[in-house]
């Protein structure tokens, strides 16, 4: 019984780590994309578009903070 519980616990911990990795990868991809868009707008000289993208990123970060 204890062995089965131990194995189940180890399996759940492994699945949790994998889920956390997928979440981190997803967050990282979104942030990189947003930063690329902001850099592109700035390099194009489109300050209004960059400011809008920064506002969108700020909203996403607030939502993420509330989620975590």
C-alpha positions, -999 to +999 in steps of 0.1 A: +000+000+000+027+025+010+047+016-021+017+023-044+011+056-026+048+065-030+048+057-067+016+077-072+031+106-053+062+105-075+042+103-106+020+133-096+051+153-088+066+145-122+034+155-140+032+187-120+068+196-130+059+189-167+028+211-165+048+239-148+074+236-176+047+239-203+033+270-185+067+286-182+074+279-219+041+294-229+046+325-208+081+329-222+069+326-258+042+352-252+065+377-235+092+373-262+066+379-289+053+410-272+088+424-267+096+417-304+065+436-314+074+466-292+110+467-305+097+465-341+073+494-335+101+514-319+125+507-347+099+518-372+095+550-352+058+542-344+057+554-308+019+552-306+019+516-317+048+508-292+029+525-264-003+505-272+018+473-272+033+482-238-002+488-224-013+454-238+017+437-222+010+454-189-025+440-189-013+405-197+013+407-169-014+418-145-036+389-155-007+365-152+001+379-118-035+374-106-035+339-121-002+329-104 
